[in-house]
């Protein structure tokens, strides 16, 4: 089984953006950004691409799949 991991918070902070600014740039609520950073929400491919574009990076830099140990 695989779980999604997110480096969104670190990448966003490195870009100098607040959660509210990133939300505005990507057309979602700040709550969506918060939930994505915490790992409570897996963004759609479309949203992941918009986030990556807003942060001037790749989707793979922000989101990755990791195998879960059993």
PDB file of N, CA, C and O in Angstrom:
ATOM      1  N   UNK A   1       0.846  -1.183   0.000  1.00  0.00           N
ATOM      2  CA  UNK A   1       0.000   0.000   0.000  1.00  0.00           C
ATOM      3  C   UNK A   1       0.887   1.241   0.000  1.00  0.00           C
ATOM      4  O   UNK A   1       1.961   1.249   0.601  1.00  0.00           O
ATOM      5  N   UNK A   2       0.429   2.276  -0.674  1.00  0.00           N
ATOM      6  CA  UNK A   2       1.205   3.507  -0.752  1.00  0.00           C
ATOM      7  C   UNK A   2       0.438   4.657  -0.116  1.00  0.00           C
ATOM      8  O   UNK A   2      -0.789   4.722  -0.193  1.00  0.00           O
ATOM      9  N   UNK A   3       1.171   5.554   0.505  1.00  0.00           N
ATOM     10  CA  UNK A   3       0.566   6.751   1.073  1.00  0.00           C
ATOM     11  C   UNK A   3       1.240   7.968   0.468  1.00  0.00           C
ATOM     12  O   UNK A   3       2.412   7.923   0.094  1.00  0.00           O
ATOM     13  N   UNK A   4       0.504   9.033   0.379  1.00  0.00           N
ATOM     14  CA  UNK A   4       1.046  10.260  -0.201  1.00  0.00           C
ATOM     15  C   UNK A   4       1.742  11.072   0.880  1.00  0.00           C
ATOM     16  O   UNK A   4       1.224  11.224   1.986  1.00  0.00           O
ATOM     17  N   UNK A   5       2.907  11.588   0.555  1.00  0.00           N
ATOM     18  CA  UNK A   5       3.595  12.491   1.470  1.00  0.00           C
ATOM     19  C   UNK A   5       3.697  13.850   0.803  1.00  0.00           C
ATOM     20  O   UNK A   5       3.728  13.951  -0.423  1.00  0.00           O
ATOM     21  N   UNK A   6       3.748  14.877   1.606  1.00  0.00           N
ATOM     22  CA  UNK A   6       3.753  16.230   1.065  1.00  0.00           C
ATOM     23  C   UNK A   6       4.839  17.075   1.704  1.00  0.00           C
ATOM     24  O   UNK A   6       4.996  17.087   2.925  1.00  0.00           O
ATOM     25  N   UNK A   7       5.593  17.786   0.862  1.00  0.00           N
ATOM     26  CA  UNK A   7       6.567  18.765   1.323  1.00  0.00           C
ATOM     27  C   UNK A   7       6.062  20.170   1.029  1.00  0.00           C
ATOM     28  O   UNK A   7       6.846  21.115   0.939  1.00  0.00           O
ATOM     29  N   UNK A   8       4.763  20.301   0.883  1.00  0.00           N
ATOM     30  CA  UNK A   8       4.173  21.566   0.476  1.00  0.00           C
ATOM     31  C   UNK A   8       4.531  22.703   1.425  1.00  0.00           C
ATOM     32  O   UNK A   8       4.888  23.790   0.971  1.00  0.00           O
ATOM     33  N   UNK A   9       4.444  22.475   2.718  1.00  0.00           N
ATOM     34  CA  UNK A   9       4.711  23.550   3.675  1.00  0.00           C
ATOM     35  C   UNK A   9       6.132  24.089   3.524  1.00  0.00           C
ATOM     36  O   UNK A   9       6.341  25.302   3.511  1.00  0.00           O
ATOM     37  N   UNK A  10       7.107  23.188   3.412  1.00  0.00           N
ATOM     38  CA  UNK A  10       8.494  23.615   3.280  1.00  0.00           C
ATOM     39  C   UNK A  10       8.724  24.369   1.972  1.00  0.00           C
ATOM     40  O   UNK A  10       9.405  25.394   1.957  1.00  0.00           O
ATOM     41  N   UNK A  11       8.166  23.870   0.890  1.00  0.00           N
ATOM     42  CA  UNK A  11       8.345  24.512  -0.412  1.00  0.00           C
ATOM     43  C   UNK A  11       7.644  25.874  -0.431  1.00  0.00           C
ATOM     44  O   UNK A  11       8.179  26.847  -0.963  1.00  0.00           O
ATOM     45  N   UNK A  12       6.450  25.933   0.150  1.00  0.00           N
ATOM     46  CA  UNK A  12       5.710  27.200   0.210  1.00  0.00           C
ATOM     47  C   UNK A  12       6.484  28.246   1.014  1.00  0.00           C
ATOM     48  O   UNK A  12       6.611  29.394   0.588  1.00  0.00           O
ATOM     49  N   UNK A  13       6.999  27.845   2.177  1.00  0.00           N
ATOM     50  CA  UNK A  13       7.760  28.783   3.008  1.00  0.00           C
ATOM     51  C   UNK A  13       9.030  29.239   2.300  1.00  0.00           C
ATOM     52  O   UNK A  13       9.398  30.411   2.381  1.00  0.00           O
ATOM     53  N   UNK A  14       9.702  28.322   1.605  1.00  0.00           N
ATOM     54  CA  UNK A  14      10.917  28.682   0.866  1.00  0.00           C
ATOM     55  C   UNK A  14      10.607  29.690  -0.234  1.00  0.00           C
ATOM     56  O   UNK A  14      11.448  30.519  -0.582  1.00  0.00           O
ATOM     57  N   UNK A  15       9.388  29.612  -0.782  1.00  0.00           N
ATOM     58  CA  UNK A  15       8.970  30.548  -1.820  1.00  0.00           C
ATOM     59  C   UNK A  15       8.527  31.889  -1.228  1.00  0.00           C
ATOM     60  O   UNK A  15       8.276  32.842  -1.966  1.00  0.00           O
ATOM     61  N   UNK A  16       8.432  31.963   0.095  1.00  0.00           N
ATOM     62  CA  UNK A  16       8.054  33.211   0.745  1.00  0.00           C
ATOM     63  C   UNK A  16       6.579  33.524   0.674  1.00  0.00           C
ATOM     64  O   UNK A  16       6.189  34.691   0.724  1.00  0.00           O
ATOM     65  N   UNK A  17       5.750  32.496   0.559  1.00  0.00           N
ATOM     66  CA  UNK A  17       4.305  32.699   0.460  1.00  0.00           C
ATOM     67  C   UNK A  17       3.594  32.246   1.721  1.00  0.00           C
ATOM     68  O   UNK A  17       4.011  31.287   2.371  1.00  0.00           O
ATOM     69  N   UNK A  18       2.518  32.938   2.063  1.00  0.00           N
ATOM     70  CA  UNK A  18       1.658  32.486   3.147  1.00  0.00           C
ATOM     71  C   UNK A  18       0.657  31.480   2.579  1.00  0.00           C
ATOM     72  O   UNK A  18       0.522  31.332   1.365  1.00  0.00           O
ATOM     73  N   UNK A  19      -0.031  30.803   3.476  1.00  0.00           N
ATOM     74  CA  UNK A  19      -1.075  29.873   3.032  1.00  0.00           C
ATOM     75  C   UNK A  19      -2.154  30.627   2.262  1.00  0.00           C
ATOM     76  O   UNK A  19      -2.658  30.144   1.249  1.00  0.00           O
ATOM     77  N   UNK A  20      -2.500  31.801   2.745  1.00  0.00           N
ATOM     78  CA  UNK A  20      -3.536  32.596   2.075  1.00  0.00           C
ATOM     79  C   UNK A  20      -3.103  33.033   0.679  1.00  0.00           C
ATOM     80  O   UNK A  20      -3.904  33.013  -0.255  1.00  0.00           O
ATOM     81  N   UNK A  21      -1.850  33.426   0.536  1.00  0.00           N
ATOM     82  CA  UNK A  21      -1.352  33.839  -0.781  1.00  0.00           C
ATOM     83  C   UNK A  21      -1.344  32.668  -1.758  1.00  0.00           C
ATOM     84  O   UNK A  21      -1.735  32.819  -2.915  1.00  0.00           O
ATOM     85  N   UNK A  22      -0.898  31.503  -1.294  1.00  0.00           N
ATOM     86  CA  UNK A  22      -0.892  30.330  -2.173  1.00  0.00           C
ATOM     87  C   UNK A  22      -2.316  29.939  -2.547  1.00  0.00           C
ATOM     88  O   UNK A  22      -2.583  29.568  -3.690  1.00  0.00           O
ATOM     89  N   UNK A  23      -3.222  30.021  -1.590  1.00  0.00           N
ATOM     90  CA  UNK A  23      -4.618  29.702  -1.876  1.00  0.00           C
ATOM     91  C   UNK A  23      -5.169  30.624  -2.955  1.00  0.00           C
ATOM     92  O   UNK A  23      -5.852  30.173  -3.873  1.00  0.00           O
ATOM     93  N   UNK A  24      -4.875  31.904  -2.845  1.00  0.00           N
ATOM     94  CA  UNK A  24      -5.359  32.862  -3.832  1.00  0.00           C
ATOM     95  C   UNK A  24      -4.756  32.579  -5.210  1.00  0.00           C
ATOM     96  O   UNK A  24      -5.459  32.644  -6.219  1.00  0.00           O
ATOM     97  N   UNK A  25      -3.475  32.269  -5.257  1.00  0.00           N
ATOM     98  CA  UNK A  25      -2.813  31.989  -6.537  1.00  0.00           C
ATOM     99  C   UNK A  25      -3.361  30.738  -7.223  1.00  0.00           C
ATOM    100  O   UNK A  25      -3.354  30.642  -8.450  1.00  0.00           O
ATOM    101  N   UNK A  26      -3.831  29.788  -6.426  1.00  0.00           N
ATOM    102  CA  UNK A  26      -4.283  28.518  -6.990  1.00  0.00           C
ATOM    103  C   UNK A  26      -5.799  28.401  -7.068  1.00  0.00           C
ATOM    104  O   UNK A  26      -6.322  27.418  -7.592  1.00  0.00           O
ATOM    105  N   UNK A  27      -6.511  29.406  -6.546  1.00  0.00           N
ATOM    106  CA  UNK A  27      -7.962  29.405  -6.662  1.00  0.00           C
ATOM    107  C   UNK A  27      -8.679  28.473  -5.711  1.00  0.00           C
ATOM    108  O   UNK A  27      -9.767  27.988  -6.023  1.00  0.00           O
ATOM    109  N   UNK A  28      -8.085  28.211  -4.544  1.00  0.00           N
ATOM    110  CA  UNK A  28      -8.726  27.362  -3.539  1.00  0.00           C
ATOM    111  C   UNK A  28      -8.775  28.119  -2.221  1.00  0.00           C
ATOM    112  O   UNK A  28      -8.235  29.220  -2.113  1.00  0.00           O
ATOM    113  N   UNK A  29      -9.418  27.536  -1.224  1.00  0.00           N
ATOM    114  CA  UNK A  29      -9.487  28.176   0.087  1.00  0.00           C
ATOM    115  C   UNK A  29      -8.190  27.927   0.870  1.00  0.00           C
ATOM    116  O   UNK A  29      -7.439  26.995   0.583  1.00  0.00           O
ATOM    117  N   UNK A  30      -7.956  28.774   1.849  1.00  0.00           N
ATOM    118  CA  UNK A  30      -6.799  28.585   2.722  1.00  0.00           C
ATOM    119  C   UNK A  30      -6.922  27.257   3.467  1.00  0.00           C
ATOM    120  O   UNK A  30      -5.917  26.601   3.741  1.00  0.00           O
ATOM    121  N   UNK A  31      -8.151  26.863   3.792  1.00  0.00           N
ATOM    122  CA  UNK A  31      -8.372  25.591   4.477  1.00  0.00           C
ATOM    123  C   UNK A  31      -7.912  24.411   3.628  1.00  0.00           C
ATOM    124  O   UNK A  31      -7.425  23.416   4.165  1.00  0.00           O
ATOM    125  N   UNK A  32      -8.061  24.512   2.308  1.00  0.00           N
ATOM    126  CA  UNK A  32      -7.592  23.452   1.418  1.00  0.00           C
ATOM    127  C   UNK A  32      -6.069  23.348   1.474  1.00  0.00           C
ATOM    128  O   UNK A  32      -5.523  22.246   1.501  1.00  0.00           O
ATOM    129  N   UNK A  33      -5.388  24.485   1.491  1.00  0.00           N
ATOM    130  CA  UNK A  33      -3.929  24.481   1.588  1.00  0.00           C
ATOM    131  C   UNK A  33      -3.494  23.890   2.922  1.00  0.00           C
ATOM    132  O   UNK A  33      -2.566  23.082   2.971  1.00  0.00           O
ATOM    133  N   UNK A  34      -4.159  24.287   4.005  1.00  0.00           N
ATOM    134  CA  UNK A  34      -3.835  23.758   5.335  1.00  0.00           C
ATOM    135  C   UNK A  34      -4.009  22.240   5.366  1.00  0.00           C
ATOM    136  O   UNK A  34      -3.123  21.523   5.833  1.00  0.00           O
ATOM    137  N   UNK A  35      -5.146  21.748   4.872  1.00  0.00           N
ATOM    138  CA  UNK A  35      -5.418  20.316   4.873  1.00  0.00           C
ATOM    139  C   UNK A  35      -4.411  19.555   4.015  1.00  0.00           C
ATOM    140  O   UNK A  35      -4.016  18.442   4.364  1.00  0.00           O
ATOM    141  N   UNK A  36      -3.997  20.142   2.907  1.00  0.00           N
ATOM    142  CA  UNK A  36      -3.010  19.503   2.033  1.00  0.00           C
ATOM    143  C   UNK A  36      -1.652  19.441   2.723  1.00  0.00           C
ATOM    144  O   UNK A  36      -0.965  18.421   2.654  1.00  0.00           O
ATOM    145  N   UNK A  37      -1.266  20.520   3.385  1.00  0.00           N
ATOM    146  CA  UNK A  37       0.006  20.536   4.101  1.00  0.00           C
ATOM    147  C   UNK A  37       0.030  19.505   5.225  1.00  0.00           C
ATOM    148  O   UNK A  37       1.061  18.879   5.467  1.00  0.00           O
ATOM    149  N   UNK A  38      -1.087  19.325   5.908  1.00  0.00           N
ATOM    150  CA  UNK A  38      -1.155  18.370   7.014  1.00  0.00           C
ATOM    151  C   UNK A  38      -1.287  16.923   6.533  1.00  0.00           C
ATOM    152  O   UNK A  38      -1.115  15.990   7.317  1.00  0.00           O
ATOM    153  N   UNK A  39      -1.588  16.738   5.259  1.00  0.00           N
ATOM    154  CA  UNK A  39      -1.761  15.392   4.728  1.00  0.00           C
ATOM    155  C   UNK A  39      -3.173  14.870   4.877  1.00  0.00           C
ATOM    156  O   UNK A  39      -3.426  13.685   4.658  1.00  0.00           O
ATOM    157  N   UNK A  40      -4.105  15.751   5.252  1.00  0.00           N
ATOM    158  CA  UNK A  40      -5.499  15.351   5.408  1.00  0.00           C
ATOM    159  C   UNK A  40      -6.260  15.370   4.089  1.00  0.00           C
ATOM    160  O   UNK A  40      -7.360  14.826   3.997  1.00  0.00           O
ATOM    161  N   UNK A  41      -5.681  15.992   3.070  1.00  0.00           N
ATOM    162  CA  UNK A  41      -6.353  16.138   1.776  1.00  0.00           C
ATOM    163  C   UNK A  41      -5.349  15.870   0.672  1.00  0.00           C
ATOM    164  O   UNK A  41      -4.269  16.460   0.645  1.00  0.00           O
ATOM    165  N   UNK A  42      -5.709  14.980  -0.235  1.00  0.00           N
ATOM    166  CA  UNK A  42      -4.880  14.701  -1.403  1.00  0.00           C
ATOM    167  C   UNK A  42      -5.432  15.513  -2.567  1.00  0.00           C
ATOM    168  O   UNK A  42      -6.567  15.289  -2.990  1.00  0.00           O
ATOM    169  N   UNK A  43      -4.654  16.447  -3.088  1.00  0.00           N
ATOM    170  CA  UNK A  43      -5.161  17.303  -4.159  1.00  0.00           C
ATOM    171  C   UNK A  43      -5.359  16.532  -5.460  1.00  0.00           C
ATOM    172  O   UNK A  43      -4.712  15.514  -5.702  1.00  0.00           O
ATOM    173  N   UNK A  44      -6.258  17.034  -6.280  1.00  0.00           N
ATOM    174  CA  UNK A  44      -6.417  16.462  -7.615  1.00  0.00           C
ATOM    175  C   UNK A  44      -5.150  16.735  -8.423  1.00  0.00           C
ATOM    176  O   UNK A  44      -4.331  17.570  -8.039  1.00  0.00           O
ATOM    177  N   UNK A  45      -4.996  16.053  -9.505  1.00  0.00           N
ATOM    178  CA  UNK A  45      -3.848  16.291 -10.379  1.00  0.00           C
ATOM    179  C   UNK A  45      -3.852  17.745 -10.843  1.00  0.00           C
ATOM    180  O   UNK A  45      -2.807  18.393 -10.893  1.00  0.00           O
ATOM    181  N   UNK A  46      -5.017  18.242 -11.178  1.00  0.00           N
ATOM    182  CA  UNK A  46      -5.148  19.626 -11.643  1.00  0.00           C
ATOM    183  C   UNK A  46      -4.681  20.615 -10.574  1.00  0.00           C
ATOM    184  O   UNK A  46      -3.935  21.547 -10.874  1.00  0.00           O
ATOM    185  N   UNK A  47      -5.116  20.415  -9.330  1.00  0.00           N
ATOM    186  CA  UNK A  47      -4.699  21.305  -8.251  1.00  0.00           C
ATOM    187  C   UNK A  47      -3.210  21.152  -7.969  1.00  0.00           C
ATOM    188  O   UNK A  47      -2.524  22.148  -7.739  1.00  0.00           O
ATOM    189  N   UNK A  48      -2.702  19.939  -7.983  1.00  0.00           N
ATOM    190  CA  UNK A  48      -1.269  19.729  -7.751  1.00  0.00           C
ATOM    191  C   UNK A  48      -0.443  20.472  -8.799  1.00  0.00           C
ATOM    192  O   UNK A  48       0.598  21.043  -8.473  1.00  0.00           O
ATOM    193  N   UNK A  49      -0.889  20.472 -10.039  1.00  0.00           N
ATOM    194  CA  UNK A  49      -0.191  21.203 -11.097  1.00  0.00           C
ATOM    195  C   UNK A  49      -0.260  22.713 -10.873  1.00  0.00           C
ATOM    196  O   UNK A  49       0.726  23.419 -11.087  1.00  0.00           O
ATOM    197  N   UNK A  50      -1.420  23.207 -10.443  1.00  0.00           N
ATOM    198  CA  UNK A  50      -1.551  24.643 -10.160  1.00  0.00           C
ATOM    199  C   UNK A  50      -0.659  25.060  -8.992  1.00  0.00           C
ATOM    200  O   UNK A  50      -0.043  26.125  -9.030  1.00  0.00           O
ATOM    201  N   UNK A  51      -0.589  24.224  -7.957  1.00  0.00           N
ATOM    202  CA  UNK A  51       0.283  24.516  -6.818  1.00  0.00           C
ATOM    203  C   UNK A  51       1.731  24.552  -7.269  1.00  0.00           C
ATOM    204  O   UNK A  51       2.466  25.480  -6.932  1.00  0.00           O
ATOM    205  N   UNK A  52       2.144  23.556  -8.025  1.00  0.00           N
ATOM    206  CA  UNK A  52       3.533  23.499  -8.501  1.00  0.00           C
ATOM    207  C   UNK A  52       3.861  24.710  -9.361  1.00  0.00           C
ATOM    208  O   UNK A  52       4.942  25.286  -9.235  1.00  0.00           O
ATOM    209  N   UNK A  53       2.955  25.094 -10.218  1.00  0.00           N
ATOM    210  CA  UNK A  53       3.185  26.263 -11.080  1.00  0.00           C
ATOM    211  C   UNK A  53       3.301  27.532 -10.240  1.00  0.00           C
ATOM    212  O   UNK A  53       4.173  28.363 -10.495  1.00  0.00           O
ATOM    213  N   UNK A  54       2.435  27.691  -9.245  1.00  0.00           N
ATOM    214  CA  UNK A  54       2.473  28.877  -8.387  1.00  0.00           C
ATOM    215  C   UNK A  54       3.786  28.944  -7.594  1.00  0.00           C
ATOM    216  O   UNK A  54       4.285  30.032  -7.308  1.00  0.00           O
ATOM    217  N   UNK A  55       4.337  27.786  -7.246  1.00  0.00           N
ATOM    218  CA  UNK A  55       5.576  27.728  -6.474  1.00  0.00           C
ATOM    219  C   UNK A  55       6.818  27.605  -7.364  1.00  0.00           C
ATOM    220  O   UNK A  55       7.941  27.484  -6.875  1.00  0.00           O
ATOM    221  N   UNK A  56       6.589  27.640  -8.675  1.00  0.00           N
ATOM    222  CA  UNK A  56       7.668  27.548  -9.660  1.00  0.00           C
ATOM    223  C   UNK A  56       8.551  26.328  -9.435  1.00  0.00           C
ATOM    224  O   UNK A  56       9.777  26.425  -9.380  1.00  0.00           O
ATOM    225  N   UNK A  57       7.894  25.174  -9.306  1.00  0.00           N
ATOM    226  CA  UNK A  57       8.600  23.914  -9.110  1.00  0.00           C
ATOM    227  C   UNK A  57       7.801  22.806  -9.786  1.00  0.00           C
ATOM    228  O   UNK A  57       6.862  23.084 -10.532  1.00  0.00           O
ATOM    229  N   UNK A  58       8.162  21.573  -9.533  1.00  0.00           N
ATOM    230  CA  UNK A  58       7.461  20.438 -10.120  1.00  0.00           C
ATOM    231  C   UNK A  58       6.559  19.776  -9.084  1.00  0.00           C
ATOM    232  O   UNK A  58       6.758  19.929  -7.879  1.00  0.00           O
ATOM    233  N   UNK A  59       5.583  19.053  -9.563  1.00  0.00           N
ATOM    234  CA  UNK A  59       4.699  18.297  -8.678  1.00  0.00           C
ATOM    235  C   UNK A  59       5.517  17.298  -7.864  1.00  0.00           C
ATOM    236  O   UNK A  59       5.270  17.106  -6.674  1.00  0.00           O
ATOM    237  N   UNK A  60       6.486  16.668  -8.510  1.00  0.00           N
ATOM    238  CA  UNK A  60       7.309  15.665  -7.823  1.00  0.00           C
ATOM    239  C   UNK A  60       8.124  16.252  -6.677  1.00  0.00           C
ATOM    240  O   UNK A  60       8.445  15.551  -5.717  1.00  0.00           O
ATOM    241  N   UNK A  61       8.457  17.530  -6.774  1.00  0.00           N
ATOM    242  CA  UNK A  61       9.199  18.203  -5.700  1.00  0.00           C
ATOM    243  C   UNK A  61       8.316  18.391  -4.463  1.00  0.00           C
ATOM    244  O   UNK A  61       8.814  18.414  -3.338  1.00  0.00           O
ATOM    245  N   UNK A  62       7.018  18.522  -4.676  1.00  0.00           N
ATOM    246  CA  UNK A  62       6.090  18.798  -3.586  1.00  0.00           C
ATOM    247  C   UNK A  62       5.424  17.535  -3.054  1.00  0.00           C
ATOM    248  O   UNK A  62       5.301  17.352  -1.843  1.00  0.00           O
ATOM    249  N   UNK A  63       4.999  16.672  -3.958  1.00  0.00           N
ATOM    250  CA  UNK A  63       4.252  15.474  -3.583  1.00  0.00           C
ATOM    251  C   UNK A  63       4.981  14.228  -4.053  1.00  0.00           C
ATOM    252  O   UNK A  63       5.560  14.204  -5.139  1.00  0.00           O
ATOM    253  N   UNK A  64       4.945  13.196  -3.223  1.00  0.00           N
ATOM    254  CA  UNK A  64       5.559  11.933  -3.625  1.00  0.00           C
ATOM    255  C   UNK A  64       4.776  10.782  -3.015  1.00  0.00           C
ATOM    256  O   UNK A  64       4.000  10.960  -2.076  1.00  0.00           O
ATOM    257  N   UNK A  65       4.996   9.612  -3.566  1.00  0.00           N
ATOM    258  CA  UNK A  65       4.380   8.409  -3.030  1.00  0.00           C
ATOM    259  C   UNK A  65       5.457   7.638  -2.279  1.00  0.00           C
ATOM    260  O   UNK A  65       6.599   7.542  -2.728  1.00  0.00           O
ATOM    261  N   UNK A  66       5.082   7.101  -1.151  1.00  0.00           N
ATOM    262  CA  UNK A  66       6.017   6.357  -0.321  1.00  0.00           C
ATOM    263  C   UNK A  66       5.342   5.054   0.075  1.00  0.00           C
ATOM    264  O   UNK A  66       4.164   5.040   0.431  1.00  0.00           O
ATOM    265  N   UNK A  67       6.080   3.978   0.014  1.00  0.00           N
ATOM    266  CA  UNK A  67       5.509   2.698   0.409  1.00  0.00           C
ATOM    267  C   UNK A  67       5.340   2.655   1.909  1.00  0.00           C
ATOM    268  O   UNK A  67       6.222   3.069   2.662  1.00  0.00           O
ATOM    269  N   UNK A  68       4.200   2.152   2.334  1.00  0.00           N
ATOM    270  CA  UNK A  68       3.911   2.033   3.751  1.00  0.00           C
ATOM    271  C   UNK A  68       4.498   0.729   4.256  1.00  0.00           C
ATOM    272  O   UNK A  68       4.302  -0.315   3.633  1.00  0.00           O
ATOM    273  N   UNK A  69       5.207   0.764   5.362  1.00  0.00           N
ATOM    274  CA  UNK A  69       5.758  -0.462   5.937  1.00  0.00           C
ATOM    275  C   UNK A  69       4.671  -1.162   6.746  1.00  0.00           C
ATOM    276  O   UNK A  69       3.886  -0.523   7.445  1.00  0.00           O
ATOM    277  N   UNK A  70       4.643  -2.477   6.637  1.00  0.00           N
ATOM    278  CA  UNK A  70       3.598  -3.230   7.327  1.00  0.00           C
ATOM    279  C   UNK A  70       4.157  -4.065   8.437  1.00  0.00           C
ATOM    280  O   UNK A  70       3.409  -4.763   9.121  1.00  0.00           O
TER     281      UNK A  70
END
